[in-house]
Amino acid sequence: MKVLITGAGGNLGRVVAPALVEAGHTPRLFDFRPIEHPGATQQELVQGDVRNPEDVARAVQGVDAIVHAAALHGIHLNKWQPHDFWTTNVTGTFNVYEAARISNVKQFVLCSTIGVYGESTKPPEGSWGMVTEDLPTLPGDVYGMSKWLCEQMGRYYSRRWGLTTVALRLGMFVPETFERYGFRLLFGGVDDRDVAQAVLLALAHRPQDGFDYFNISADVPFSLQDARQLSDDPESVLEKYWPGSAALFREKGLNVRELIWGGLIWPPDKARRVLSYRPRYNFTEFLDALRSGNIAHYQFAGLPHWGV
């Protein structure tokens, strides 16, 4: 397929574009700024703004599928006004859906967020909570609200126009220090290479009613029985599942309680069951890299943030 990636200059496009090529697809990269990540010069580039319908129509023409990643995100809440989230996330997504409808595109991967759950993720007092797709979506900020509205558009266009939409409620994968990246995998983080895997699986998914949604995160072994102990004594839970980890953290001078702040368990069970999603870069792999010092292949470590 020829696959358009909107917002292709960001973190998602950096890993999804080469994954598409490896899978035999042809990516077209669309962003409002020059795209500078490795390999971009070998791809078809279209510069434009999702807020401009003419730019979007030009980018969509002739493609078979769309991976829609262009958006403002939670990390932008302190820098941008609510109106900016509306025009970029909501109006921009509407422009992409309308262009897809007119061009008869039939497959759409919507990059959503675990932030759509918002207030429904408040954990019980003195315990961690568990978040699955069964929880209600109660956005707690304008970012989560905007992404929830994008999902509603996906439901509408799939029902009304037969435009299959798979919404990926992505965990945290913006660049971070290596240690924080690793511990984030325990509470809603995900490696960007596993995000790329999820996108490829979503492109191949054909939900029965035309719309589906999945939490995409790293794999975690925690159960509800671990939830209270994770709150009271997280080191002992980690030692139970990863024997020797406590000594490793002491050796590396890491304070577990400073690095674990999420308070929520995010099992990607639905994606495993329906999409056959198998995250390959989890806390075990992080510990192996931490122990060996071989972190060169972890693209997160020390990178500046350039937006998604």
N, C-alpha and C positions, 0 to 999 in steps of 0.2 A: 504494500500500500504506500501511497504518498501521504505522509502524516505531517500536518501543520502543528508546530509547537508555538503557542503564544507565550510571551514573556521568556523567550528562549535564551536571553542573555543572563538569566539568573541561575540559582543553584540547581534547580530541577533540569533545565535545559542542558546544563553542563554534563549531566550524567545520562539523561534520556536520549539525547541525539545520537551518541555513539552506540548505545544499546539498541536503538532502532536500526542503525546500519548493520550491526552484527546480526540482527534477526532477519535481515533481508529487506527491510523497508527503506523508503527514501524520505528523510526529514526535510521539511522546509521551516526555517527559523525566522520567527517574527518578533521584533522588539522595537521599542521606541528609541533605543540607543544602539550604538555600534556593538556588535557581539564579538567579544574578544577571547572567549574560552578556547582551549586547544581543539583543533579540528574544525572550528567554525568556518574557516575560509574554504574548506572543501565542500561545504553544504550550500544549499540554496538559501540566500538571505533576503529578507524583505524588511525594510525599516518602515515603521508606522506606529500608530497609537490606537489601542483598542477603543478609545473614546471617540474615534473618528470612524463612522460607518464606511466611508469610502476606502480608507486604509485597510479596514478589515475585509471588505469585499474583495479587494485586490489580493490579499493574502490567502483567502479561502479558495479562490478560483482554482479548480482542477485538482483539489485534494480529495482523498478518500476518507480521511479520519482527522480528528482534531484532538490534541492534548492541550487543554486550556489551563495555563498556569499563570498568566498575567494577572497580577493583583497587588494591592497593598496588604500587609500582614500585621499580625499582632505586635511585632517588634516596631512597627511604624506608628503605634497609637499615640506616642508622645510627640511625634514630629509632624503629623498630618491631622487635618480637621475632619470631622464626620462627613462633610460634603465631599471630600476627596475620596473617602472610602466608597461613597455612593457612586460617584461618577466613574471611578476606575473599576470597582468590583461588580457593581450591579449593572450600571449602564454599559460598561465594557463587555460584561458577559452577555447581556441582551444583544448587543451588536454582533457578537460572535455567533450566537444561536441563530439570529435572523439571517446572517450571511450563510450559515450552514444550511438552513432551511431552503433558501433561494438556490443554493448551489447543489442541493440534493445530497449533501453529506449524510451518511447513515450511522457513523460511529463517533462518539464523543466521550472523551475522558475528562471529567471535571475535577480539578485539583481543589478539594475542599479542605476542611481542617477539623481536628478533634475539638476545636474551640466552639463548634456548634452546640455542644452539650451544655456548656456554660454552667448555670446554677444547679443543674441536676447532678453535677459531679462533686458536690460538697461531701467530703467523707464523714462518716460517723465520728463523734467525739472520741479521741483516744485510739483511733484505728485508721488504717488505710481503707479507701473505697475501691470498688472494682467497676470499670466502665466497659460496657458492651453496647452493641448497636440497639439493644432493647430499651435503653434509657431514653427518656424524652429529650428533645432538643430544645433547650432553654437558653439561648445565647445571652451572655452577660456583658457584652460590649458591642460596639458598632462593627468591629471586624467579624465577630461570630455571627452577628445578625446579617451582615452582607453576604456571608457565605451560605447561611441558611436560605436566604432568598435565591441565591444562585442554584441551590439544590431544588428549590421549588420550580424554577425555570426548567431545570432538567426533567422533572416529572411532567411538566406541561408539554414540552416539546417532544418527549418520547410518546406521550399518550395521544397528542393531537396530530403530530406530524411524522411519527414513526422514527424519530431520531434517537437511537439507542444511546442512553447516557449511563455511565458508571462513575459514581462520585467516590473519590478516594479521600477519606477523612484522614489526612496525613498527620503523623506525629511530628515532633520537633526535629528538624534537620538543618537548621541554619548553622554556619560555621561556629565552632567553639574550641576552647582549648582541649587537648587530647583527653585529659582526666575528666573534665566536665562532660565532654561528648560521651565517654564510656559509661559514666554513672547515669547519664540521662537515658541510656538504653533501658534502665530498670523501671522508668516511670513515664513512658509515652514517647521516648525518643526513637529514632530510626536512622539507620545508615542510609546515605543517599543512594548507594548502589542497590539497596533493597527497595527503595522508592522506584528506581528504574525498573526493577523486576515487576513490581506491582502494576506499573503503567503498561508494560507489555502484556501482562495477564488480563488487565482490564480491557485492552484493545481487542482481545480474543473472546471476551465474555459476551454472551447474548442472553441477558435476563429475560425470563418469560414474559414479563409485563413491560419490558423496554427500559426499566430503570432499576438500578441497584446501588447500594452504598456499602462501604467497608471501612473499618478502622485499619490503618496501616501503621504498624509499630514493630519494634524488635520483639523477639520471642522472650517470654519470661515464664519461669516455672511456678510462680506464686499462685496459691489458692486463697480462698476466703479464710481458711484456717490460719494462714500466715499474716493476715491483715493487721491484727492487734499487735503481734510481736514485731512487725515491721515498724510500727509506730513507737513501741517501747524500747526495742533493742535490735535495730536493723543489722548490726554487726553479726549477731548470732544467726540470723536468718541467712545472711550471705554465706557464713561459714558452713551452714547446713547444706546448702546447695553447691557451694564452691569451696570444698575443704582446702585449707591453706591460704585462703584469701586474706584472713585477718593478719597473718604474718607478713604477707606481701604488702598490704597497705601500710603496716608499721615500717617496713623496710623502705618504702617509697615516700614516707612522711605524709600520707594522705589521711585527712580527717573525714571519715565516712559520713558523720552526721552533718558536716558542712556541705558535702557533695550530694547527699540525698535530701531533696526538699519537696518532692512531688506529691507524696501522700495518696497516689492513685495507681492502681494496677490496670494495665491496658493489654489484655490478651488478644492477639489478632486471630481469634478462633474462627470467626466467620470467614475471613479471607483465606485461612488455611483450608477450611472445609469446602468452600464454593469455588475459589479461584485456584486452589492448589498453591497458594502463596507459601513459600518456605524461606523466611529471612535467614540469611547466611552470616550476617555480621551482628552478633549478639554480645551479651556481657561476657560469655566464655571466650570469644575471640578477642575482646578487649583485654581480658586478663592475660591471655597468652602474649599479646603484643606488649602489654605493660611489663610482664615478667622478662621478656626477651629484649626489650628496648627497640624492637623492630616495628616502628610506627610509620615508616615512609609511605606505605600504601594507604594509610588513613588520610583521606583527602581533607578531613575537617581540621586536623591539627594546625592551629596557628593561622588559619586563613582569615583574611578580612571578610566582613560581610558585604556582599554586593546585591542583596535582595533576591527574592525568589520570583 
